[in-house]
Each structure stands twice: as structure tokens, then as C-alpha cells.
Amino acid sequence: MNKITAFLVLGLLVAGCTPFKPALTNADALTEYKVKGRQGLLINQKLSFGTYSTAKVKRSWTKGGNTRLPVSVSPAVDFWYPELLSVDATDKSQTFSFQLSDGAQNQSDVYASSHFEAERLLVGNNPNSVVNIMRDLIGQDIDQENMFYAQVFVNRDPKPWQLVLDNIESQKNAKKYVGLFEQSKNRYYQLKPITHLQTSQGPKAMWMGAVGYEISNPAGQTVAAVSLMDNGFVYLSDTENEDRFLLANLCALLLLQQNIAE
């Protein structure tokens, strides 16, 4: 059992209430979706919830998908873009990629690594680097060797959204930790661990750990959430279609990375 799962199980045992449902700050504004495809064999795994579904999830890949190529070989341009994760991942055994669609016009390409060296994200004084944006917005640095890092390319946008998350810290210091999903200083979401369970007597705090994440926009409004218990649940607000699709990608990432090391 990996450390992340151990924290989650211990927190649930201490909470001592069933059935387990996360206590969300604005549950009435979110629509709940059951997740299919998270449990069981990971061979040819496909994940789905609501109208969103992935193609076959590729694990331990050694080459990127056919739909994405490096943005440019020009240093002047590459300064504004992160290194393409699909080309050079640190630990191939801890990587996965997938494509997500919503049954309409939206499609994405997603690449992730659960053992990513944070120093690879340090790019000097570039104000658009995820490290500097995280420092400015959240007031914390990225200094871990095994971060969960992902890039999400939506439709034909050449610049990815980046997810930076410390799985261990988000469980050990769940009440204070904040993760980041961003494309620029003005386009980002924050991830806050869910530390309360919903019971018949109301929200009940867990002694330690977290059962998922609430996702908030720059205005501090919760626009999505994901429960990582059992098969999982996704919660989405009634936002613009493309924004919901982006948030669906983030939720799928969080659901899929939980069992990558099991």
C-alpha cells in the first residue's frame, strides 16, 4: 500500500462514519457524477463520468501521442512554454497519458508523471513559469523530487495547462495545503484537500488526511470537486462548456493518478 493510500484509509477509519461522502462548501451548486472505470484491471483502462470519457489510458509510455509536437525550437518562444512532458519524462514507469472528449466538440491530450523532479520546472525569472506563479499566488515554493505534474492540452491550444501537486503534503498537511492548475497568472485554479465527510449529523472533520479536492477559481468560488474514495465521484458547476471540459480533465487526472503506484 503506498503512502497516499495509507493516509486516505487511516483518515477514513478515524472518521468512522458510513457511507462516505465528501462535505463540500457549496454542494448545491455542483452536479454529482458517478465515475466508471477507475477500479479493476488497468489494462485497456477507460474512465468516464457524465458525458466525459477517455480513450484507452496509456501507462509507462515512452513516446508522446501523435497529436502533440514540441511547440518550437526557438529559445525566444520556448521561454514562454514549458518543456513538453510527453517528450522527456523522468520516470517512465510512473507516467500515464490519455485523451478526453465530451461527446461534442471538445477534445484534449493529457500527459502526467507522478514522480516528477520539481527542479525541472525552475526557469529563472520567467514570470509565466508555474513555479513563479505558484509562489506569487499561493506563497509556497516547489522543492520536492517526486511531485505529481501534468500538462493538459485543450483542443488546438498550443500552450498547456499545468498541474502541480504534492501528494504527500496534501495528505500530511491537508488543512493548509494548496495545489495549482494554471495556464497563466490570470488563468488558474487552486486545489484544496477535502478534510470533512458528510454525515447525517452534518460535516464531520477527519482526524488526518483528505478524501479528495475542491477546485476553486481566482474569485475563490468552488467550481468543481473530486472524491477519491472507492470508484470516485466528480462534481462540476454549471460553467461555460469549455471551462467544464477543462475541469473534467483535471478531475480525471486526479482520479487516474491515485492507483498509478499500486
C-alpha positions in Angstrom: 0.0 0.0 0.0 1.5 3.4 -1.0 1.8 6.4 1.4 -1.1 8.2 -0.3 -3.5 5.3 0.1 -2.4 4.7 3.7 -3.2 8.3 4.7 -6.6 8.1 3.0 -7.5 4.8 4.6 -6.4 5.9 8.1 -8.4 9.1 7.8 -11.5 7.2 6.8 -11.1 4.8 9.7 -10.7 7.6 12.2 -13.7 9.4 10.8 -15.8 6.3 11.5 -18.9 7.1 9.5 -20.6 5.4 6.5 -21.5 5.8 3.8 -18.6 8.1 2.9 -19.4 11.3 1.0 -17.2 14.4 0.9 -18.6 17.5 2.6 -18.4 20.3 0.0 -18.6 24.1 0.7 -21.3 24.7 -2.0 -22.6 21.3 -2.8 -26.0 22.7 -4.0 -24.2 24.5 -6.9 -22.4 21.3 -8.1 -23.7 18.4 -10.1 -22.5 14.9 -9.0 -21.3 12.3 -11.5 -20.5 8.7 -10.7 -17.2 7.5 -12.1 -16.8 4.3 -14.1 -13.6 2.5 -15.0 -11.4 3.6 -12.1 -11.3 0.2 -10.3 -10.2 -3.2 -11.5 -7.6 -4.1 -14.1 -5.7 -1.2 -15.5 -5.1 -2.9 -18.9 -7.0 -1.0 -21.6 -8.5 1.2 -18.9 -11.1 3.8 -19.9 -12.5 6.3 -17.4 -15.9 8.0 -17.8 -18.3 10.2 -15.9 -21.3 12.2 -17.2 -20.7 12.9 -20.9 -17.0 12.8 -20.5 -14.9 9.7 -21.4 -11.3 8.9 -22.1 -9.8 6.8 -24.8 -7.6 4.0 -23.5 -5.3 5.2 -20.8 -1.6 4.7 -21.7 0.7 3.9 -18.8 4.5 3.8 -18.8 4.6 5.3 -22.3 7.9 6.1 -23.9 6.6 8.3 -26.8 4.1 11.2 -26.9 0.8 11.0 -28.6 0.5 11.7 -32.3 -1.5 14.9 -31.8 1.2 16.9 -30.0 4.7 18.0 -31.0 7.1 20.4 -29.3 6.0 23.9 -29.6 9.1 25.4 -31.1 12.9 25.0 -31.1 13.3 28.7 -30.8 14.6 29.8 -27.3 12.7 33.0 -27.6 9.5 31.2 -27.9 10.2 28.2 -25.6 10.9 30.7 -22.8 7.1 31.1 -22.6 6.2 27.5 -22.9 7.0 24.6 -20.5 9.0 21.6 -21.7 6.7 19.1 -23.4 6.3 16.3 -20.9 5.5 13.7 -23.4 8.9 14.0 -25.0 11.1 13.5 -21.9 9.5 12.2 -18.7 11.7 11.5 -15.6 10.5 8.0 -14.7 8.5 6.2 -17.4 7.1 3.7 -15.0 5.3 6.5 -13.2 3.7 8.2 -16.2 0.4 8.0 -17.9 -1.4 9.8 -20.7 -4.9 9.9 -22.1 -7.3 11.8 -24.4 -10.6 13.0 -23.1 -13.7 14.0 -25.1 -17.2 15.3 -24.1 -19.2 13.8 -27.0 -19.3 17.2 -28.6 -16.6 19.4 -30.0 -14.0 19.3 -27.2 -11.0 17.0 -27.0 -7.8 17.0 -25.0 -4.4 15.4 -24.8 -3.1 14.8 -21.3 0.4 13.8 -20.1 1.3 13.2 -16.5 4.1 11.9 -14.2 3.7 11.1 -10.5 7.5 11.2 -9.9 8.5 14.5 -11.4 11.6 16.4 -10.3 10.5 19.9 -9.3 13.8 21.4 -10.3 12.9 20.8 -13.9 10.2 23.4 -13.6 12.6 26.1 -12.4 13.3 28.5 -15.3 14.9 31.6 -13.8 12.9 34.8 -13.7 10.2 33.8 -16.3 7.1 35.3 -14.7 4.9 32.7 -16.6 6.7 29.6 -15.1 4.4 27.5 -12.9 6.9 27.8 -10.1 6.9 31.6 -10.0 3.1 31.7 -10.5 2.7 29.3 -7.5 5.0 31.4 -5.4 3.1 34.6 -6.2 -0.4 33.2 -5.9 -0.1 30.8 -3.1 3.1 31.9 -1.4 4.8 28.5 -1.5 7.7 27.0 -3.3 8.1 23.8 -5.1 11.1 21.9 -3.8 10.1 18.2 -3.9 11.7 15.5 -6.0 8.5 13.5 -6.5 5.8 15.9 -7.5 2.7 14.9 -9.4 3.0 17.0 -12.6 0.7 17.1 -15.6 0.1 19.0 -18.8 -3.4 19.3 -20.4 -3.7 20.5 -24.0 -7.3 21.5 -24.8 -8.5 21.4 -28.4 -5.8 23.1 -30.5 -4.4 25.5 -27.9 -0.6 25.0 -28.2 0.0 26.2 -24.6 -0.9 23.6 -21.9 -2.5 23.9 -18.6 -0.1 22.6 -15.9 -1.0 20.8 -12.7 1.5 20.8 -9.8 0.6 18.7 -6.7 2.5 17.3 -3.8 0.5 14.1 -3.0 2.2 13.5 0.4 2.0 17.1 1.6 -1.7 17.3 0.6 -2.4 14.4 2.9 0.0 15.2 5.8 -1.0 18.9 5.9 -4.4 18.6 4.3 -5.9 21.6 6.1 -3.3 24.0 4.8 -2.0 22.6 1.5 -3.0 24.2 -1.8 -2.2 22.8 -5.2 -2.2 24.7 -8.5 -3.6 24.1 -12.0 -2.7 27.0 -14.3 -2.0 28.3 -17.7 -1.0 31.9 -16.8 -1.2 34.3 -13.9 -4.7 35.2 -14.8 -5.9 31.8 -15.7 -5.7 29.3 -12.9 -7.5 27.1 -10.4 -6.5 26.2 -6.8 -6.9 22.7 -5.4 -7.7 22.4 -1.7 -7.9 19.0 0.1 -11.3 17.9 1.3 -10.9 17.2 5.0 -14.6 16.8 6.1 -17.1 14.0 5.4 -20.8 14.5 5.1 -22.9 12.6 7.8 -26.5 12.6 8.9 -25.4 15.0 11.7 -23.7 17.3 9.2 -20.0 17.7 8.2 -17.5 15.7 10.3 -13.8 16.5 10.3 -11.3 13.8 9.6 -8.5 13.5 12.1 -5.9 13.4 9.3 -5.6 13.1 5.5 -8.1 14.1 2.8 -10.7 12.3 0.6 -10.4 14.4 -2.5 -10.0 18.0 -3.6 -12.2 21.1 -4.0 -11.2 23.2 -7.0 -11.7 27.0 -6.9 -11.4 29.8 -9.5 -9.4 33.0 -9.0 -12.5 34.6 -7.3 -12.4 31.8 -4.6 -15.6 30.1 -5.8 -15.7 26.3 -5.8 -16.4 25.3 -9.4 -15.5 21.6 -9.2 -14.6 18.8 -6.8 -13.4 15.2 -6.9 -13.9 12.4 -4.4 -11.1 9.8 -4.5 -12.9 7.3 -2.3 -13.8 3.9 -3.9 -14.8 4.3 -7.5 -14.8 8.1 -7.1 -17.2 11.0 -7.8 -16.8 14.1 -9.9 -18.7 17.4 -9.0 -19.0 20.1 -11.7 -20.6 23.5 -11.6 -22.7 25.0 -14.4 -20.0 27.0 -16.0 -19.2 27.6 -19.7 -18.9 24.3 -21.7 -15.1 24.7 -22.4 -14.4 25.5 -18.7 -16.4 22.5 -17.6 -14.4 20.4 -20.0 -11.1 21.7 -18.7 -12.2 20.9 -15.1 -13.3 17.5 -16.2 -9.8 16.9 -17.4 -8.4 17.9 -14.0 -10.8 15.6 -12.2 -9.8 12.7 -14.5 -6.2 13.3 -13.8 -6.7 13.2 -10.0 -8.7 10.0 -10.3 -6.3 8.2 -12.5 -3.1 9.1 -10.7 -4.3 7.5 -7.4 -3.6 4.0 -8.5 -0.5 4.6 -10.6 1.9 3.3 -7.9 -0.3 0.4 -6.6 
